[in-house]
Amino acid sequence: MIKLNTVTVDKLTFKKKLTMIEQFSLKDFLFRWVGEPAEGLDDFLPLEYTECVFAKLEVKQGVAFLINGDEHLRYATITEENQIVIGLLDSNNELKHKIISLGDVLKR
């Protein structure tokens, strides 16, 4: 199981654009992270690529994906240091960020 560490956003520098390889790496990570659903990631957790403020794969509007019972997945992105960042809304609608290094993901 991959452990995600919570960090404050002021410690992160997000990429402005993601290459296709980075986007596919993020999707692959999310596919494995959510348990490799038989219907595939696009049907189970529809995402769209955006570059508003920073580049990310956002959960499409109207889709609620709960993590740990009360956190909603909002997006996944990569920092300039090649760390995967997951943006979550907690039960108080406060945005939290959890990170994992891309190197840890690629080793698996």
MOPE-V281601 format. One line per field, one symbol per residue. phi: phi as a letter, one per 40 degrees, with the letter a starting at -180 (. if undefined). Layout:
phi=???
This chain:
phi=.ccbbcbccccbbcccbbccccccccccdcdcccgfcccgccccacbbcbbcgacabcccdgbbbcbfgbbbcbababcccgbcbbcbbcccfccbbbbacccccccc
